[in-house]
Amino acid sequence: MGNGTEEDYNFVFKVVLIGESGVGKTNLLSRFTRNEFSHDSRTTIGVEFSTRTVMLGTAAVKAQIWDTAGLERYRAITSAYYRGAVGALLVFDLTKHHTYAVVERWLKELYDHAEATIVVMLVGNKSDLTQAREVPSDEARMFAENNGLLFLETSALDSTNVELAFETVLKEIFAKVSKQRQNSTRTNAITLGSAQAGQEPGPGEKRACCISL
Amino acid sequence: MAQSLGEDLVQDDSSSLGSDSELSGPGPYRQADRYGFIGGSSAEPGPGHPPADLIRQREMKWVEMTSHWEKTMSRRYKKVKMQCRKGIPSALRARCWPLLCGAHVYQENSPDTYQELAKAPGDPQWMETISRDLHRQFPLHEMFVSPQGHGQQGLLQVLKAYTLYRPEQGYCQAQGPVAAVLLMHLPPEEAFWCLVQICELYLPGYYGPHMESVRLDAEVFMALLRRLLPRVHKHLQQVGVGPLLYLPEWFLCLFARSLPFPTVLRVWDAFLSEGVKVLFRVGLTLVRLALGTAEQRLACPGLLETLGALRAIPPAQLQEEVFMSQPPDEPRPPRRKPQTRGKTFHGFLTWSKGPPLTGPPRSHRSSTSFSDTRF
């Protein structure tokens, strides 16, 4: 498989970060991929990317995370970003109720543009700001359960649950993929993301196996 | 002139990546560079900048041109254009930008408008979004470090004023960096009218609720790529990199977050004089610098590598003189007989030869109102 480069991986999973502007998507991403946090992280215009490879059992999974702009008008240009995503973190700011109130709209947006089997986690970010909480945990958890979503509260600032959130989503995707593979007599691997249109891998690059659920 | 200068200066790669504050590195205790970026590296006019006597000469030209601006624009626009391409001397940008974009006309015609808008209370919804973004624009620029500083306060005033001036348009986050760069050079009122002109005259439909013109121009950009850089176009298609993955930030922010700051200013000089085509030229040049050779494309077998390459062009190549004197890209020769009706392309950033790509000096979308108000 791999050819000894710094990154060998068995799977590439595309995960999108969505949610209102200012809820902390960019910092969740930088905390997960670079262990960094910035109060002044610049506004996301369009889309940003980052990757991190994690081990799930014996499999190396490369998480390809797309961080999208949250302001409503960007939806006109961001719908293209959902294509091929197998996971999503729908983030709200648990100190600002209005970012939670629109979660349903984001879900619809997601299901309109992504595949129906996408693994979605509802993420209440900024759990470090305990005094300012406006969204009760139970309420959000209930909503997640009723809508078949995973749920966690995180803090990109103090790192609480950030690893866990991404890993849970990746594991869930991995489980789905494994199940799908078992059910399939033939490996049902469809390239996505990096090799979506390119069916001709470059020399020595035939190492990634991207999965579409 | 610019070209020969640029050729001698390739070694100098000390240009500040100050426009991208995250690349400038930390440094609250460090001095600001000559553009105001704390810890930026453009502290002195180094070999990357024209010699002092040349700057002086250009300043004199600009003083002369701006002393009777309307006449200059109506009779000697070509000269203005060429001078803009060479770069407006930094001492004169504050005077020239409002003149170039026509903001001064609006300001003269509505002398009280900005003050009224600045005093009026803003729509709470927009105020909240704008306030949340204030500290996220160029946080390492000395003007924008402090929440109470004139940078962030000016930004709040100007962006709020725009949402009151055009309530149906509201606020788009990409206006933040644009307004911030304007405020680095202009007082809030001038900056406001320049922002109005950029949003309504130069790039109508870019920042509105549906951003339809960005999507349209992304398609146009792809068509240009197909024609001018066909191999790169094919590569981008193969790896699934559509223009919406990289172009919105470039165009919406007028490259303010994507190029070293001295180069940003040069691009803006040309943009304010010639309009949106400059954005296309710069964008095409960036794509070519990142993916123009077969080796470069081979090193980018996938989507992420390709997008990474578009964001990781060596700073030396983006240094202002080097970048602004990029050689022309020739379209592929026609397969059969030469076409006589098609336009000839003379490169993206080098304009010295051949006829201009477009005729009148105006934004590609605006028509009558442009000439009415500007010239």
Interface residues (C-beta under 8 A of the other chain):
Chain A: S21 G22 S38 H39 D40 S41 R42 T43 I45 G46 V47 F49 T51 Q64 A69 L71 E72 R73 Y74 A76 I77 A80 Y81 G193 S194 A195 Q196 A197 G198 E200 P201 G202 P203 E205 A208
Chain B: S21 E22 T129 R132 D133 H135 R136 Q137 P139 G170 C172 Q173 A174 G176 G208 P209 H210 M211 E212 V214 R215 A218 Q237 Q238 V239 G240 G242 L244 L245 Y246 L247 P248 E249 L252 C253 R257 L298 P301 G302 L303 L304 E305 L307
